[in-house]
Amino acid sequence: MFYFNFQYLYVILPALLLTLYAQSKVSSTFRKYSSVRNAYGLTGAETAQRLLTAAGINDVRIERVRGNLTDHYDPSKKVLRLSDSVYDSTSLSAVGVAAHETGHAVQHAMGYAPLALRSAMVPLTNLGSNLAWPLILLGLLFGSQAGSDFGYLLVQAGILLFSLAVVFSIVTLPVEFNASSRAVAMLGDFGILSQSELAPVKKVLSAAAMTYVASAAMAVAQLLRLVLLFGRRDD
């Protein structure tokens, strides 16, 4: 049922190309400004701590996490984790990423609604992601395209569960854009970076934001293809 056709070209290929471009853009932009040291020589970890303190947040820990660009804020444990390429680095790229993750901590402290919604969706989204494709494949085995009621229902249940991941990716967009906006504002307002240094940071964060847009576009495209393939029952 997943044979190649022109439907694949106009539904999936544009999203795939956008994803590849976004990944290339964020890698090249991060790498470019990883060689540019910020004027005060602050590391990513020091930047995050200063911003948290300036924002009046004293209950968030900062930890190192292995990997490259694996940085994230864990609202359930109030832990801000910075990757090896950010934690000890004094580059503008590192400062920007650290500030972005601090922006999530500020969102959490302020009760930012989209972040709360995204956090609440995580368990259900994980369940849907784990069950969606097995249900679709089981439905096909039961002959959903050959008139099997049970198989057809399994496929539709799988598509419905997959749609949870699509909603999650869309809800993620305002959360990430807002965190980047907060990051740039805090870096300027709290005197961490000069105006000339903020411009490169904006480029780094804009490139990173593009990956979330691409991810959402790919999720929507995959859902659309599933609906086109299996959304209508052939009697």
ABEGO torsion letter per residue (X at the ends): XABBBAAAAAAAAAAAAAAAAAAAAAAAAAAAAAABBBAAGBBAAAAAAAAAAAAGBAABBBBBBBEBGABBBBAAAGBBBBBAAAAABABAAAAAAAAAAAAAAAAAAAGBAAAAAAAAAAAAAAAAAAAAAAAAAAAAAAGAAAGBAAAAAAAAAAAAAAAAAAAAAAAAAAAAAAAAAAAAAAAAAAGABBAAAAAAAAAAAAAAAAAAAAAAAAAAAAAAAAAAAAABBBX
